[in-house]
Amino acid sequence: MKNVSFIALLLVVTNLASALQIIRGPYLQISSPTSVTIRWRTDSLCTSVVRYGFSDTNLNNSYLNISQKTDHRVTLQNLAVNTIYYYSVGGNTITLSTGNSNYFRTPPIPSVNYNQPIRFWAVGDMSKQTPQQHQVRDAFMNYTQGNYVDGWIMLGDNAYEGGFDNEYQLGFFNYYQSTILSHLPLFPVIGNHDYNNDSALRKSHVVAYYSIFDPPTNAQLGGVASNNPMYYSFDYGNVHFVNLDSYGLELVGTNYLSLADTNSPQVNWLKQDLTMNTLPWVVVSFHHPPYGLGTHHSDLELDLVAIRTNLLPILERYNVDLVLNGHDHTYQRSNFIKNHFGLEASFDSTIHLRQSSTGRYDGSANSCAYIKHPGCPFSSDSGTVYVVAGSGSAAPYPPMAGWPHNAMSYSNYLNNGSLLLTVEGNQLLGEWISNDSNQVVKDRFVILKNAGGNITYISSPGASVSLQSSWSGGSYLWSTGDTTKQISFIVTGDTTLTVSDLYGCVQDTFTILISTGNSLTTKTQTKLYPNPICKQFMVQAPYETPMDVALFNLQGQLVFKQQSALFSTQHSFDIPDHFSSGNYILEVKTTQGIERKKISLMCN
């Protein structure tokens, strides 16, 4: 009799377990170098179980939360840095989601010198449940097959029409959870449809978005803690990402302030965050675009005008590299521009266009990469690229009169698509992956930092000197005939070598000088960039060392001296504003000796 009762009880438990289903997720949040949060939803109450390991067939670690719930949130900690893990999720005695598509890679430790590829997908307005939504998703998956993508920047209007929980289920999770969400961490931006276009909800923030997503507001991933889920920042590799709320309002005294109000808490936090950032690349995302003539007119809609007028000067003051937006259901990518805060008709290519190239960097006419050097906020290599990538799902619709906007280098309203960002060292590549199977990548642009210049090495006769181009990706044509990024050269005498890209857009010149036994050491192989110098320059050594720099005019008079006592491979120095343009001798002193090189100072 006891055996019959036990069997009956076992059948009940088995039937309950088999009835349990996962209806949302799993999806990934707050992916840090040593932790990740995994969320999912079940159709009935159960415990939360995650099993994980280095192989999908050996999930030898586990986490159990015995609380009964339908919305599950588990944070795995003490993970290895920059490592791929596989996982399963479930409840009670059942595994609900497993397999080789359930994985994540913990990020690397953020670093100025990180030079491995990182990839982020950026797309907005992606949940209209249209054939175009399927096509954009599938085009992205096909194009990136075989390459790990590190995260998804969701550019707002993530659920239509009102941002309700069931709309997220139907238009977002049902489309992506079985294909993308189980291995692509989400970094969302909120849009006006996520607020249901409701003036009261803009103030109260009582919307499904804030219960569905867990942004890293406490600086878990770097940046300055915002302590507000409306906006946040995070570091990944050598990139600093900032995600803002361009629709929600914050109460200050008796007034509600937006992103376009320069004294709002969000903007005050933004300025502090950008001030504290030390990483070379900065990408800022928010929903409403400052430029556009697609389904929205940036001259006629007051919120777009206010953002362009009030926010962009702040972003450009901090030399932000790339601004990503949605809202406009098209793709529009600007030229490399600066200081255009007025109406479209006021755009003047002789003033606002910083470099005349298309930036495509593909060998077509006038397509050289945009080149930037930090520390030159007023020079021609200081500018920003603005991208509208709101073509994630809406059926194509004729644009506004005057299309395309004068600030744009490439615009497309006929196709849908999404943006893939790849940052590798000092190169940022943007590729618009369209749903046109005949020409998937219809637009691309490249920004290079600290690329091209003059580098001096001091060596001894017969020594082997390792030389490396100052840019990543692309092609390399050395004066020696080599075609690799890095070469080794045996020194026999004073030598000048060059390396250029295939398109003749960027070139490095290496001057190798033989030490004659004086104060020039055979071990100092510092690199200086940029050269010419504008306001700020950096000196890099192949070893950690404190560094003294001194600047002499060509008459040998000392005109500037600065010291950096930190042990580091890279040191930054600022030139006083009163210095005149011209040629100087820079002396660099490290723990291994003294090196002198001729430099040029040229601002504007």
N, C-alpha and C positions, 0 to 999 in steps of 0.2 A: 504493500500500500504506500509505503514511504517512497519507493522508487517511482510509482505512478505520479505522486504529487510533485516530486522533483522534476520529472520529465515535463509535466504540465507547466510548472513554473519556468523551466528553461524555454519552452515554446513561447510563453508570453514575452519573456525578455527578448528572445530572438525576433519575434514579430515586431516588438516596439523598436528594436534597433534597426530592422530593415525598413521601417516606416519613416525613420528619421532621414531628412534630406537637407542638403546645403542649397540655399537659394540665392546667396550673394557671396561672391568671392571664391577663394581667398584673395585678398589684395594687401599690398605692402605699404607701410607708412614708416616715416622717421628712420630711414636706413642710415645708420652711422657706421664708422669703422669697426665697432665692436658690438653692435646691437641692431635689432630690427623689430618692428611691430607688425604683426600679422593679424588681420581682421577678417571675419566672415560671419554670415548669418545663417541660422538654421530655422526650419519651419516649426520646431518645437523645442522645449527646454531640454538642455543637456549640459554636461560638463564640457570644458575646453581642453582638448588634447592636441599638442603639437609634437611630432617626432621629426628629428632632423639629423643630418650627417653629411659626409663628404660624397656620398653616392646615393642615388635614388633606390638602390637595392640594399643599402646598409644604413638605415636611419637609427643609429645606435644611441642617440640622445633623445630625451623627451622632457616635456613640460606639461604639468597637469594643474588645472584650476578646477577645484571640485564644485564651485558655485554653479548653480543651474541657471542658464540664460539662453536667449536666442541670438543676441548680438555679442559676438565673441571678440575679445581683444587680448592677444598674448604678446609680450615683449621678451624676445630671446636676448640674453646678455652674455658677456664674456666670450664673444666670438673672435675668431682670428681675423686680422685685418686683411682686406683685399683678397678674400677667399670665397669660393663658390660653395654654397650649401644647398642641399635638396631637403624637402620637407613634406610632411603630410599633415592634414588637419582632420579632426573628428571630434567625437563626443562619446561618452559612455564606453561601450565596447566596440564601436564601429569607426572605421576610417572613411571619411567622406570625400576627401580629395587628395590624390597622390599621383605620382608619375614623374617623368623626366621634364615636364613643363612647370612643375612646382619647384622653383629654385630662386635663389638670389645671390648676389655677390656683394659682400661688404665693401664699402668704399675704401680707397687708400687714405692714408693720413694726409690732410691738406698740406700743400707745400708750394712755395714760390717756384721751385725748380722741378716740380712734377712734369714729366714729359711723355707719359704714356697716353694713348688715345682715350678720351672719355666722350660718350655720346648721349645726347638728350633729345628726346622727341618733343616737339612743341606743336600743339594744335588747339584751336578753340572752336566753340560752337559746334560740337561734334555729336549731338544726341538727338537729331531730328527724326531718326528712324527712317531713313531714306535709302535708296539704292546707292547713292553717293557715299553714305557713311560706310557701307560695306566695302565699297571700292577704295576709299581712302585707307581704311584699316588694312585691307589686303595688299595694297600697293606698298605700304610701309613695311609690312611683314615680309613681303617678297624681296624688297630692296635690301633690308638689313639682315637677311638670313645668313647665319654664320658669324655675325658680328654682335657682340654683347652690347646692349643699349642700357645705360646706367639709370635713366629716369625719364619720367614723363612730366613735362610742364603743361598743365591743363590751363588754357588761357581764358577760362570763364564761359558763362552760359553753358554749363556742363549738363543741364537738364532742362528740357522744354515741356510746357511753356512757362510753368510757374516755379520750377525748382523744388517740387514736392518729392517726398521720399519714393512714391510709386513711380514717378517719372524718372528718377535716377535708376530705378530697377529696370524699367522697360527700355529706356533709351541709352543708358550707359552700361550698367552691369551686364545686362543680357547680351550686349554686343561685344564686350571685351573680356569678360571674366574667364571664358574658356580658352582664350587665345593670347592675351597680353597681360592681364592684371596679376596673374600668379607669379610673374617674374619681373615686372617693371614697376619699381617704386613710384608712387604718385606724389607730385608737388603741385597742388592745385592753386589756381587763382579764382576768385569769385567774380561773377558777372551780374548784370542787372536782372537777367532771367532767373538766376539762382536766388534773387531777392523778390521774385515775382513782380518786378517793376512796381513795387509797392512802397510808397513814401513812408508808411509806418514801419514796415519791415527794415527799411534802410537804417532806421534809428534803433529798433529793438534787437535786430539780428537773430530773431527767433525763426530760423529757417533750417531746413534739413541739412544743408551743406555743412553746418558746424557740428552736427552729430555724426556725419558720415566720415569726415576727414579729420586727421590728427596732425596739423602742421607743427613743425619744430619751433614753437614760439619761445622756448626757454634756452635757446642757443645750444641745443643738443648737438647740432651739426655745424657749429661755428657761427660767426656773426655776432651781432648784439641782440640780446634777448628782447623781444617786443612785448612779451607777456600778453599778447592780444592775437587771437586767431585770424583777425582780419589781414594781418600782414606779418611777414617773417623773412628771414634770410638764412642761407646755409652755404657752406663751403664744400666743394667737391673737386679733388685734385688741385689744380691751380686756378680754379674758377670760383668767383663769389657770385652767388645767385641771390636776387632780391625779388620777392613776390609781394605785390601791393593790391589794395582794394580801391578801385576807382569809382565805386558806386555807394558803398556804405558810408554812414555818417557817425561822427563821434561827438558826444556832448561835452562842451567846454563852457562852464558857466551856464548861461542861458542860450547859447548858440550851438547849433549842430554844424560841424566842420567836415569837409571832404578832403580828398587827396589834392584837390586844386587850391586849397587854402594853405598858404605858406606857413601859417602858425598853428596848424592842426597837430595833434599828437603824432599822427602817422608821419607827417613830413619832418617833424622834429626828430623822431626816431630814425627816419631815413637818412638824414644828414649825419647823425651820430654814427650810424652803421657804416656809411660810406667813408666817413673820416677814419674809422678804426680798421677798415679793411687793409690787408697787406698783400693780397693775392693780385696777380697781374691782370686777370680778366674779370670784367664785371658785366653781368647780364641782368637786366631789370625787366620784369614782366608785370603787366596789368591789363585789364580787359579793354578799356576804351582807347582807341588810337588817336594820337594827336594829328595825324595826316591821313586823309583818305577821301576818295570820291566813288566808292562802290555802292553798297547798300546804305551807307551813312555818309553825310556831308560834313567834313570837319570844319567848314566855315559857317555852317548854319545851325549846328547843334551846340548849345551853350556849354555843355559839360566838356565837349571836345575842345572848344575854343579855350576854356579856362585851363584845362590841363596843358595845352600847348603853351599858353601864355605864362602860366605860373610854375608849372612843374619842370618843364624842359630846361629852363635856365639852371635849375639845381642839378639835374642829371648831367648836363654838359659841363657844369663847373667842376664836377668830380670826374670828368672824362670817362663816363660810362661808354662801354664799347658797343653794346647792342641792346635795343629796346624791342620787346615782343608784345604784341597785342592781338586781340580777337575782335569781336563785336561786328565788324564789317565782314560780310560773308564772301570775301574775295581774298586773293593773295596780292599784296602790294609791298614792294621792297624799295626802300629809298636809296639814293646815292649816299656817298660819304659826306654828311652835311653838318653844319654848325650854325647856331645863332639865328635860325629862322623861327620866329615865334608869332608871326603875323598871319594874315590871310594868304590864300594860295597865290593871288596875283602879286603879292610882294616878294615872292621867291625870286631871287636874282642869282643866277648861276655864277656870276663873277664875284659875288660876295659870300653866298651860303654854301657853294660847292667847294669842299676842301681839296678834293682830288678829282680830276676829270674822268678817271677810269670808270668803267662799268663794274669793276671789282670781280668779274666772273673768273678771271685767272685760268682761262681755258684755251688760250691761243687765238681767240677771235680778236677782231679789231678793237683796240683801245680797252683791253680787258685785264690790265695788270692788277694785282692784288692791292688792296688798301694797306698802307704801311703806317704804323703808329709807333711813337716813342714816348714813354712816360716822362713826365716832367716838362712837357712843352704845351701847356694849355692854350697858347696863343699862336702856335705855329701851324703850318699847313698839314701836319700829320696828326692834328688833334681833331677828331670828328666822331660822329655816331652814325650807325646804321639802324634805321627803324623798319621793322617788319610787321605787317598785318597778316596774320595767318588764321583767319576766321572761316576758312573754307572747308571745315571738317565734315559737314553733312548737308548743308542747305543746297537745294537745287539752284543752279546758276540763274541769275536775274540780271537784267540790263543795268549798267551802272548809272551814276549821276552824270548830268551834263558837264562837259569839260574833262571827262576821264581821258587819260590818266592824270593824276595830280602831278604838278610840276616838279615836286621834290623826288619823284619816283624814278628809279632806274629800270624796274621791270614791274609790270602789272598784268594780272590775268583774272578775268571774271567768268570765263567760259569753262574752266576746269576746276575741279576740287582737288585738295591736296593737303599735305602737312609738311612741317619743316623738321629736318634732321640736322642737329648741330653736332659737329665733331671738333673737339679741341685737342690738339696734340702739341705740347710744348708752346711755342710762340705762334702757332697757326690756329685760327678759328675758321672753320669751313661751314657754310650754311648751304643746304641742298633742299629745294622744294620738290618733294616727291608727289607728283600729280597722279590722277587716276587715268591719264592718257597712256595706254599700254604701248603706243608707238613712240612716245618720247616721255619717259617717266620723269626724269629730272629736267624740268623746263627752265629753272633758274638756279644759279649757284653764286655764291660770293665768298671771298676769302679776305680775312684781315690778318696781317702779319705784324708782330711787335718786335722791335729791336732787330729788324732784318736789314742787312746791308750795312757796310761800314768798313772802317780801317782798323785792323788789329795788328799790334806789334808784339813779336816774341823776341826774347833774348836767349841765345843758345850758344853751345860750344861746338867747334868743328867735329863732324862725324856723328853728332847726336841725332836721334830720331825724334822729330817733332810731330805730334798728333794735331791735325788741323780739322776743323769741323765747320760746316756752313752754319750761318746764323738763323736759318729757317728750317722748319720741319715740313715734310710732305713735298710734293712737286718733284722737280728734276734738278740735277746737279751736273754742271759742266765745268771741270777744272782746267786750268791752263796746263796741267800735267797730262791731260787726256783722260783722267779718271772721271767716273760718273756716279760715285757713291757720296753719301752725305759726309763721310769722314775719311780722311786719308792719313797715311804716315809718310813723312818726308825726311830724307837723310840730308842733313845740312853740311854743305861744303864751303859755303861763303855767304855773304849777304845776298838775300834772295827776296824777290817779290812774287807771290803767287796770287791767283784770283780764282774764284768760283762764281758762276752765275747760273741762273735758271734757264730753262729751255727757251723761254719767251723773251729774255733780255730785260726782265722787269726789276731784278734785284741782283746785286753783286757784292761779294766780300773781297777785300784786298788784304792779304797777309804779308806783312813785312817781317822778315826774319833777319835779325842782326847778330853777328858773331861777337861774343864777349872777348875783350882784349885783356882781361885781367884787372881792369879798374873796378870801380864801385858797382858796375853792372854785374849782377850775378847770373850764373848759368841756370838757375832754378826758378827765377821769377818768370812766369808765363801768364801774366794777368791779361784779362780782356777788358776793353773799355767800350761802353756803348751808352748813348749814341755818340757818334762822331761824324759830323759836327754836334757839339753840345748845345742844348738849349735849356737854361735854368737848372736842370738837374741831370746828373750823370751817374752811372753805376760802374763799379770796377769789380770784376770777378776773378778770383784766384782758384787754382786747382786744389787748394787745401784751406783749412780753416785758419784764419789769422786775423789779428787786429790790423788796422791799416791807417797810415798817415798819407795824406795827399798834399802836395804843394804846387802852386801854379806860378810860373815865371813868364814874364813877357820876353820877347825875342832879344831884349837887351840884357837879359839875365837877372832882372830885378824881381824879387819875390812880391807877388801881388795878392796871394790868397793862400791860406793854410787851414786845413781842417783835419780832425782826428776822429777815428772810430775805434773805440777800445774793445768792442765786442769781438769774440772769436767767431768768425763767419766766413763763408766762401764768397759772399756778395755784400758789398757795401754801397750805400747810396749817399751822394753828396749834393748839396745845393749851392749854386753859384749866386752871389749877391746880384740884385737887380741893376746896380749901377755899372756893372762891367760892360765894356765896349766889345762889339763883335771884332773878331780878328783871330790871328794865330798865336798860340801859346805853347809853352813846354810844360807838360804835366809830369811831376815826379811822384811815383808811388812807392811807398816804403812798407814792406811786410816783414814778417819774422825771418824770411829767407833772403832778404836783400832789397836793393833799390833798383827801380826800373824807370826809365825816362822815355817819353814819347811825345811827338808833336800832335797837338790837337787844334781844332778850330772851334771857336765860340760864335754861334750865329743864332739869334732869336728873331723870329718873324721874317 
